[in-house]
Amino acid sequence: MIKYIPHPVTTGFTCGIAITIMLTQVKEFLGLETGPVPAEFFAKLEVLSGAWRSVSWPTLASGIGAVAIMRFWPKAWSRYVPGSIVAVILGTLVVAVFKLPVATVSSRFGPEALPNGLPAFQLLVFDWHHLGDLVRPAMAITLLGAIESLLSAVVSDGMIDDRHDSNQELMAQGIANLTVPFFGGIPVTGVIARTATNVRSGAGSPVAGLTHALVLLLIVLIAGPLAKLIPLTVLGAVLIVVAFNMGDWEEFRVLGRHTKSDAAVFLVTFALTVVFDLTVAVEVGMVLAAGLFIKRVTDTTQVSALDETGASGQGHEQVKDVPAGVLIYRVFGALLFGAADKLDSVIRRANADTRVVILHMAAVTALDATALNALETLHEKLRHHKKHLILSGPHTQPYFLMEKAGFLDRVGAANIVGDLEEAVGRARQLVPPKKAPTQAPF
């Protein structure tokens, strides 16, 4: 199902997430003296802008230094030691050695901020009254987590010339996310930046991911006391750099080359992610993208009438000797609910002299229930006035749908033909030529 999410929605909320992550780190990066920063976008901007005079210059200098290390760390060295690790170690040493007035993990959250052992198993407390409030965020987290993991898998496929198993990836992630809450964990996903770093470091199989997880676990459990000394501005710098790297900022530069509808979906999803939250952004973005998709499909569907000679333009089969009172329509494209009303033109044009309507459906790629209902309506109106409907060359999907619904039986097997020439031949049988009047003798 993930492949049906449009690219503008994916890139829109990815860039929005990046901005959101950056904003959450502004307080720590600048060392602002404020109370709790609200989660709401405009309230957050108001609090941060009102505290700009409290910027801590040692804190800001430490953060800028960490960003500079990550920015200018040689790529060749990153294969062995990532620049973010160097920035965290050097930043911690500088703050500790020079006793800079910079907030650390321990000073902000207390000496027990990091765990020194594995979390204990505990049963979850579930309140059925809040089930309705949990469904939408849970679906959004599931959707976003699946997208992020599969995007990571696609990136790694391109780097190591491999092909991942999407179902296997999502099943494993689902099992993990159903397990970790019993140990106080939060939902987990694959991460593009970490996956790419792992591959650049020589990873070539899922074993590298297992090794990464085990090493990270050992660092948390063994090096926990040292991690308490890490300055928060350095951690903020790492998150800001990671957020910046994850954003697909190239989309803003090439926005003018996209269609207006794709650009609108991207900008709306991006803005809603930043201003509101991911749940609202993905929901609105998908609805907007789906609506625009329906419009595009509808615009490509055409119902055109053939002229008296049986021609409707170059590149189409031609027919000759169309009897009087026979209307021929060529239907092109997907005949779905958005385009079903185009069949109304057939009904409007059928006048008193019309005896037979031929729908040439050889170019109809798909048919749905709404369009089928429109065909039913057309057939019933024609039959009510003792007129006939002939279907010419319906393809597999439309044919089986009409057969399953019993529509073909109501139209009649003789009125379902393989091509336009047969359809005109059948129309001649239904509309016999008028006999010339006999001349009265003198």
C-alpha positions as CSV (number, residue, x, y, z in Angstrom):
1,M,0.0,0.0,0.0
2,I,2.9,2.4,0.6
3,K,3.6,2.7,-3.1
4,Y,0.3,4.5,-3.5
5,I,1.5,7.4,-1.4
6,P,2.4,10.3,-3.9
7,H,5.9,11.7,-3.9
8,P,4.8,15.3,-3.1
9,V,3.2,14.0,0.2
10,T,6.3,12.0,1.2
11,T,8.7,14.9,0.5
12,G,6.3,17.4,2.0
13,F,6.0,15.8,5.4
14,T,9.7,14.8,5.4
15,C,10.8,18.5,5.0
16,G,8.1,19.4,7.5
17,I,9.5,16.9,10.0
18,A,13.0,18.4,9.5
19,I,11.8,21.9,10.3
20,T,9.9,20.6,13.4
21,I,13.0,18.8,14.7
22,M,15.1,21.9,14.2
23,L,12.6,24.1,16.1
24,T,12.6,21.7,19.0
25,Q,16.4,22.1,19.4
26,V,16.6,25.9,19.2
27,K,16.2,26.4,23.0
28,E,19.1,24.0,23.8
29,F,21.3,25.2,20.9
30,L,21.1,28.8,21.9
31,G,20.9,28.2,25.7
32,L,17.7,30.2,26.0
33,E,16.3,30.7,29.5
34,T,12.7,29.9,29.1
35,G,10.1,27.6,30.7
36,P,8.7,24.6,28.9
37,V,8.5,25.2,25.2
38,P,4.9,24.6,23.9
39,A,4.4,22.0,21.1
40,E,2.1,24.2,19.1
41,F,4.0,26.0,16.3
42,F,2.9,29.6,16.8
43,A,3.1,29.4,20.6
44,K,6.6,27.9,20.3
45,L,7.7,30.8,18.0
46,E,6.3,33.3,20.5
47,V,8.1,31.8,23.4
48,L,11.4,31.4,21.5
49,S,11.3,34.9,20.0
50,G,10.5,36.4,23.4
51,A,13.6,34.8,25.0
52,W,16.2,35.8,22.4
53,R,17.9,38.2,24.8
54,S,18.8,35.3,27.1
55,V,21.1,33.7,24.5
56,S,24.1,32.0,26.2
57,W,27.2,32.8,24.2
58,P,29.3,29.9,25.5
59,T,26.4,27.5,24.7
60,L,25.9,29.0,21.2
61,A,29.7,28.8,20.5
62,S,29.7,25.1,21.6
63,G,26.8,24.3,19.3
64,I,28.4,26.2,16.3
65,G,31.6,24.4,16.9
66,A,29.8,21.0,16.9
67,V,28.1,21.9,13.6
68,A,31.4,23.0,12.1
69,I,33.1,19.7,13.0
70,M,30.3,17.7,11.4
71,R,30.2,19.9,8.4
72,F,33.9,19.9,7.6
73,W,34.8,16.4,8.9
74,P,36.5,14.6,6.0
75,K,34.2,12.1,4.3
76,A,37.1,9.6,4.0
77,W,37.4,9.6,7.8
78,S,33.7,9.2,8.3
79,R,33.9,5.6,7.1
80,Y,35.7,4.8,10.3
81,V,34.6,7.6,12.7
82,P,31.5,9.6,12.0
83,G,31.8,13.4,12.5
84,S,28.9,13.4,14.9
85,I,30.7,11.1,17.3
86,V,33.8,13.4,17.1
87,A,31.6,16.5,17.7
88,V,30.0,15.0,20.8
89,I,33.3,13.8,22.3
90,L,35.2,17.0,21.7
91,G,32.2,19.2,22.7
92,T,31.9,17.2,26.0
93,L,35.7,17.5,26.7
94,V,35.8,21.2,26.0
95,V,32.8,22.0,28.3
96,A,34.2,19.7,31.1
97,V,37.8,20.9,30.9
98,F,37.1,24.6,30.7
99,K,34.0,24.3,33.0
100,L,31.9,26.3,30.6
101,P,28.4,27.3,31.9
102,V,26.6,25.0,29.4
103,A,23.7,22.8,30.3
104,T,24.4,19.0,30.2
105,V,22.2,15.9,30.3
106,S,22.9,15.5,34.0
107,S,22.4,19.1,35.0
108,R,19.1,19.4,33.1
109,F,17.5,16.0,33.8
110,G,19.3,14.8,37.0
111,P,21.9,12.2,37.6
112,E,19.5,9.3,36.8
113,A,18.8,10.7,33.3
114,L,20.2,7.7,31.5
115,P,19.6,4.0,32.3
116,N,22.2,1.8,33.7
117,G,20.5,-1.5,33.0
118,L,17.9,-3.2,30.8
119,P,14.3,-2.0,31.3
120,A,11.9,-4.3,33.2
121,F,8.8,-5.9,31.7
122,Q,5.6,-4.3,32.7
123,L,2.0,-4.7,31.6
124,L,0.3,-1.9,29.8
125,V,-2.6,0.1,31.3
126,F,-5.3,0.4,28.6
127,D,-8.3,2.7,28.9
128,W,-11.0,1.9,26.4
129,H,-12.5,5.4,26.8
130,H,-9.5,6.8,25.0
131,L,-9.5,4.3,22.1
132,G,-11.0,6.9,19.7
133,D,-8.2,9.4,20.6
134,L,-5.5,6.8,19.9
135,V,-6.6,5.3,16.6
136,R,-5.8,8.3,14.4
137,P,-2.3,8.9,15.8
138,A,-1.6,5.2,15.8
139,M,-2.5,4.9,12.1
140,A,-0.4,7.9,11.3
141,I,2.6,6.6,13.2
142,T,2.2,3.2,11.5
143,L,2.0,4.8,8.1
144,L,4.9,7.2,8.6
145,G,7.1,4.5,10.1
146,A,6.4,2.2,7.2
147,I,7.2,4.9,4.7
148,E,10.5,5.8,6.5
149,S,11.6,2.2,6.8
150,L,10.8,1.4,3.1
151,L,12.5,4.6,2.0
152,S,15.6,3.6,3.9
153,A,15.5,0.1,2.3
154,V,15.2,1.7,-1.2
155,V,18.2,3.9,-0.5
156,S,20.3,1.0,0.7
157,D,19.2,-1.1,-2.3
158,G,20.6,1.6,-4.6
159,M,23.9,1.8,-2.6
160,I,24.6,-2.0,-2.5
161,D,22.7,-3.0,-5.7
162,D,20.3,-5.3,-3.9
163,R,16.5,-5.6,-3.6
164,H,14.7,-5.7,-0.2
165,D,11.6,-7.6,0.8
166,S,9.0,-4.9,1.8
167,N,6.7,-7.3,3.5
168,Q,9.5,-8.8,5.5
169,E,10.7,-5.4,6.6
170,L,7.3,-4.3,7.7
171,M,6.4,-7.5,9.5
172,A,9.7,-7.3,11.5
173,Q,9.0,-3.7,12.3
174,G,5.5,-4.5,13.4
175,I,6.6,-7.3,15.7
176,A,9.2,-5.0,17.2
177,N,6.7,-2.2,17.8
178,L,4.2,-4.5,19.4
179,T,6.9,-5.7,21.8
180,V,8.8,-2.6,22.9
181,P,5.9,-0.9,24.8
182,F,6.0,-3.7,27.4
183,F,9.6,-2.5,28.2
184,G,8.9,1.3,28.1
185,G,10.0,1.7,24.5
186,I,8.6,3.9,21.7
187,P,7.9,2.9,18.0
188,V,11.0,2.3,15.9
189,T,11.6,2.7,12.2
190,G,14.4,2.4,9.8
191,V,16.3,5.8,9.4
192,I,17.7,6.9,6.1
193,A,20.6,8.9,7.5
194,R,21.7,6.0,9.8
195,T,21.1,3.4,7.1
196,A,23.2,5.3,4.6
197,T,26.0,5.8,7.2
198,N,26.0,2.1,7.9
199,V,26.3,1.3,4.2
200,R,29.1,3.8,3.7
201,S,30.9,2.1,6.6
202,G,30.9,-1.2,4.7
203,A,27.5,-2.7,5.5
204,G,26.3,-5.2,3.0
205,S,23.7,-7.4,4.8
206,P,21.1,-7.2,7.6
207,V,23.9,-8.5,10.0
208,A,25.3,-4.9,9.9
209,G,22.0,-3.7,11.4
210,L,22.1,-6.3,14.1
211,T,25.7,-5.3,14.9
212,H,24.7,-1.6,15.0
213,A,21.9,-2.3,17.5
214,L,24.1,-4.4,19.8
215,V,26.9,-1.8,19.8
216,L,24.5,1.0,20.6
217,L,23.1,-1.1,23.5
218,L,26.5,-1.6,24.9
219,I,27.3,2.1,24.7
220,V,24.1,3.0,26.5
221,L,24.6,0.5,29.3
222,I,28.4,0.8,29.7
223,A,29.1,4.4,28.8
224,G,26.0,5.8,30.5
225,P,27.9,7.7,33.2
226,L,30.0,9.5,30.6
227,A,27.0,10.3,28.5
228,K,25.5,12.4,31.3
229,L,28.3,14.9,30.7
230,I,27.3,15.6,27.1
231,P,26.2,19.2,26.6
232,L,22.6,19.6,25.4
233,T,23.7,22.2,22.8
234,V,26.0,19.6,21.2
235,L,23.1,17.1,21.0
236,G,20.9,19.8,19.6
237,A,23.6,20.5,17.0
238,V,23.7,16.8,16.0
239,L,19.9,16.7,15.6
240,I,19.8,19.9,13.6
241,V,22.4,18.6,11.2
242,V,20.6,15.2,10.9
243,A,17.2,17.0,10.3
244,F,18.8,19.2,7.7
245,N,20.3,16.2,5.9
246,M,17.0,14.3,5.9
247,G,15.0,17.2,4.3
248,D,14.6,17.0,0.6
249,W,15.2,20.7,0.1
250,E,15.8,20.3,-3.6
251,E,12.1,20.1,-4.0
252,F,11.7,23.8,-3.2
253,R,14.2,24.7,-5.9
254,V,12.5,22.7,-8.7
255,L,9.0,23.5,-7.5
256,G,8.3,25.6,-10.5
257,R,9.0,22.6,-12.8
258,H,6.2,20.6,-11.3
259,T,2.6,20.8,-12.1
260,K,0.5,23.2,-10.0
261,S,-1.4,20.3,-8.4
262,D,1.8,18.5,-7.3
263,A,3.3,21.7,-6.0
264,A,0.1,22.5,-4.1
265,V,0.1,19.0,-2.5
266,F,3.8,19.4,-1.5
267,L,3.4,22.9,0.0
268,V,0.1,22.0,1.9
269,T,1.6,18.8,3.4
270,F,4.8,20.7,4.3
271,A,2.9,23.6,5.9
272,L,0.5,21.4,7.9
273,T,3.3,19.2,9.2
274,V,5.1,22.3,10.6
275,V,2.1,24.2,11.8
276,F,-0.1,21.3,13.1
277,D,1.2,17.7,13.2
278,L,2.0,14.7,11.0
279,T,-1.4,13.2,11.4
280,V,-3.3,16.2,10.0
281,A,-0.7,16.7,7.3
282,V,-0.7,13.1,6.0
283,E,-4.5,12.9,6.1
284,V,-5.1,16.2,4.2
285,G,-2.2,15.6,1.8
286,M,-3.5,12.2,0.9
287,V,-7.1,13.5,0.4
288,L,-5.8,16.4,-1.7
289,A,-3.6,14.1,-3.8
290,A,-6.4,11.6,-4.3
291,G,-8.8,14.4,-5.4
292,L,-6.3,15.7,-7.9
293,F,-5.5,12.2,-9.1
294,I,-9.2,11.7,-9.8
295,K,-9.4,15.0,-11.7
296,R,-6.4,13.9,-13.8
297,V,-7.9,10.6,-14.7
298,T,-11.2,12.3,-15.4
299,D,-9.6,14.8,-17.7
300,T,-7.9,12.0,-19.7
301,T,-11.2,10.2,-20.3
302,Q,-12.9,11.2,-23.5
303,V,-16.3,10.4,-25.0
304,S,-16.3,11.6,-28.6
305,A,-18.9,11.2,-31.3
306,L,-18.0,10.0,-34.8
307,D,-19.3,12.1,-37.7
308,E,-21.6,10.9,-40.4
309,T,-18.7,9.3,-42.3
310,G,-17.8,7.2,-39.3
311,A,-14.5,9.1,-38.7
312,S,-13.3,10.7,-35.4
313,G,-9.7,11.6,-36.2
314,Q,-6.4,10.1,-37.3
315,G,-5.1,6.9,-35.7
316,H,-8.5,5.3,-35.3
317,E,-10.3,2.6,-37.2
318,Q,-12.8,4.0,-39.7
319,V,-16.2,2.7,-40.6
320,K,-18.3,3.4,-43.7
321,D,-22.0,3.3,-44.6
322,V,-23.3,4.1,-41.1
323,P,-27.1,3.8,-41.3
324,A,-29.2,6.9,-40.6
325,G,-30.4,7.0,-37.0
326,V,-27.2,5.4,-35.7
327,L,-24.9,7.3,-33.3
328,I,-21.4,6.1,-32.7
329,Y,-19.3,7.2,-29.7
330,R,-15.7,6.3,-29.0
331,V,-14.9,6.1,-25.3
332,F,-11.2,6.5,-24.4
333,G,-9.5,6.2,-21.0
334,A,-10.5,4.9,-17.6
335,L,-14.3,5.2,-17.2
336,L,-14.5,5.7,-13.5
337,F,-16.8,7.6,-11.1
338,G,-15.1,11.0,-11.9
339,A,-15.8,10.6,-15.6
340,A,-19.1,8.8,-15.5
341,D,-21.0,12.0,-16.1
342,K,-19.4,12.3,-19.6
343,L,-21.8,9.6,-20.7
344,D,-24.6,12.2,-20.2
345,S,-23.6,13.7,-23.5
346,V,-24.7,10.5,-25.2
347,I,-28.1,10.7,-23.7
348,R,-28.5,14.4,-24.5
349,R,-27.6,14.0,-28.2
350,A,-29.9,11.0,-28.8
351,N,-33.0,12.6,-30.4
352,A,-36.2,11.3,-31.8
353,D,-34.5,10.1,-35.0
354,T,-31.9,8.0,-33.1
355,R,-32.6,4.3,-33.3
356,V,-29.2,2.8,-32.2
357,V,-26.3,4.0,-30.0
358,I,-22.9,2.3,-30.4
359,L,-20.3,2.7,-27.7
360,H,-16.9,1.7,-29.0
361,M,-15.1,0.7,-25.8
362,A,-11.9,-0.8,-27.2
363,A,-9.8,2.0,-25.5
364,V,-11.6,1.8,-22.1
365,T,-8.9,0.6,-19.7
366,A,-11.0,0.4,-16.6
367,L,-14.6,0.5,-15.4
368,D,-16.1,1.0,-11.9
369,A,-19.5,0.7,-10.4
370,T,-20.4,4.3,-10.9
371,A,-19.7,4.2,-14.6
372,L,-21.5,0.9,-14.8
373,N,-24.5,2.5,-13.3
374,A,-24.3,5.3,-15.9
375,L,-24.3,2.6,-18.6
376,E,-27.3,1.0,-17.0
377,T,-29.1,4.4,-17.0
378,L,-28.2,4.9,-20.7
379,H,-29.5,1.5,-21.6
380,E,-32.7,1.8,-19.7
381,K,-33.6,5.2,-21.3
382,L,-32.9,3.9,-24.7
383,R,-34.9,0.7,-24.1
384,H,-37.8,2.8,-22.7
385,H,-38.0,4.6,-26.1
386,K,-37.6,1.3,-28.0
387,K,-34.0,2.1,-29.0
388,H,-30.9,-0.1,-28.8
389,L,-27.4,0.0,-27.2
390,I,-24.5,-1.8,-28.8
391,L,-21.2,-2.3,-27.0
392,S,-18.1,-2.6,-29.3
393,G,-14.8,-4.2,-28.2
394,P,-15.0,-4.1,-24.4
395,H,-11.7,-5.1,-22.8
396,T,-11.1,-7.7,-20.1
397,Q,-11.8,-5.7,-16.9
398,P,-14.8,-3.8,-18.1
399,Y,-16.2,-7.0,-19.8
400,F,-16.0,-9.1,-16.7
401,L,-17.4,-6.4,-14.5
402,M,-20.4,-6.0,-16.8
403,E,-20.8,-9.7,-17.0
404,K,-20.7,-10.2,-13.2
405,A,-23.3,-7.4,-12.7
406,G,-25.6,-9.1,-15.3
407,F,-25.5,-6.0,-17.6
408,L,-24.4,-7.9,-20.6
409,D,-27.4,-10.2,-20.3
410,R,-29.7,-7.2,-20.2
411,V,-28.1,-5.6,-23.3
412,G,-28.2,-9.0,-25.1
413,A,-25.4,-11.2,-26.4
414,A,-26.1,-10.1,-30.0
415,N,-25.4,-6.5,-29.0
416,I,-21.9,-7.2,-27.6
417,V,-19.5,-7.3,-30.6
418,G,-15.7,-7.4,-31.1
419,D,-15.1,-4.3,-33.2
420,L,-16.7,-1.3,-34.7
421,E,-17.3,-2.8,-38.1
422,E,-19.3,-5.6,-36.5
423,A,-21.2,-3.0,-34.4
424,V,-22.3,-1.2,-37.6
425,G,-23.3,-4.5,-39.1
426,R,-25.4,-5.2,-36.1
427,A,-26.9,-1.7,-36.3
428,R,-28.0,-2.4,-39.9
429,Q,-29.9,-5.4,-38.7
430,L,-31.7,-3.3,-36.0
431,V,-32.3,-0.4,-38.4
432,P,-33.5,-1.8,-41.7
433,P,-33.5,0.6,-44.7
434,K,-36.7,2.4,-45.4
435,K,-38.6,1.1,-48.4
436,A,-39.0,3.5,-51.3
437,P,-42.6,4.5,-51.7
438,T,-44.4,2.9,-54.7
439,Q,-45.6,5.2,-57.4
440,A,-49.4,5.2,-57.9
441,P,-50.5,4.3,-61.5
442,F,-52.1,7.0,-63.6
